[in-house]
Amino acid sequence: MNKEFFDNMNWGLLAEQKKNLLALCTNENKLEGIIHILDDIQDYACDVLGIPENVVFTEINYLNFYICKDCNEHWNDVADSMCNDRCPVCNKEIEPYNSELYE
Ligand SMILES: [Zn+2]
């Protein structure tokens, strides 16, 4: 593999796409083959090219915004996915109505 390929790599995007593939992966669709290739690219970048692990395996975090329809509570939370959260007032499970990338 050539060096330019790695210099231009968006590691955050790769990590996010790997996460998306993991969520879609089933025994039927065999997506784990692609996931293993992405793992290999990350390992090669760290072990052979010496790119720091915290760059290659960068974590993507989201700031998720919630409104509880039952009690009208507004809150937000940082998580590693656009996940549901429990209302801090009534404990109902709520989907985020908005999510932003959190740096
Ligand atoms: Zn509530």
Boltz pocket constraint, residues with backbone or C-beta under 6 A from the ligand:
constraints:
  - pocket:
      binder: B
      contacts: [[A, 68], [A, 69], [A, 70], [A, 71], [A, 72], [A, 73], [A, 87], [A, 88], [A, 89], [A, 90], [A, 91], [A, 92]]
      max_distance: 6.0
